[in-house]
Amino acid sequence: MIKPEKIADELFQRRWAVDCPEMKLVQLGGFGSTRYIGPGSLQQQSDGIVTYKLYPPSPPGVDLLAIPKMTGLAGRLLEDDEFYQLGACPRN
């Protein structure tokens, strides 16, 4: 088990990263919502933003970059199918 102090130190220094044997990215709205499942990783970038990678994406051939970015017009209401939930099971 990783000590919380070590995780806090890595986050403060902006060098936190973890491998995940299973990650799930699920589209929350709409009928037959999209699901991507597979191993992946979480990593903190130098600007502090935490990014994720799923490899290989499931189902095969899905372009995760096609997922719309939340950079629309200010004040625009987002539809339910524009939200995703990310779950990750990090390795100990």
C-alpha positions, 0 to 999 in steps of 0.5 A: 500500500502506498503511503498517503504522504508519498502520493501527496508529495508526488502530486505537489511536485507534479509527477504523480502517475499510476498504472491501472489494470482496468479502467472504464470510461462510460458515457452517462446519457442516452440509450445504449451508452458507450463504454470503453474498458481496458488497462490504462494509466493516470498521470499528472502533467507538468501543468497539474492536470491529470490525464488518462490513457486507455490501451487498447481501447475496447471495442477495438478501433474506437478513437477516444480522441473523438470524445467531445471536449468540454470547451463549448460556449459559456452558458450552453447547457450540456446534454446528458450524453456529453458526460462521461464517468471514469473509473480506475483500479490502480495497482498497489 
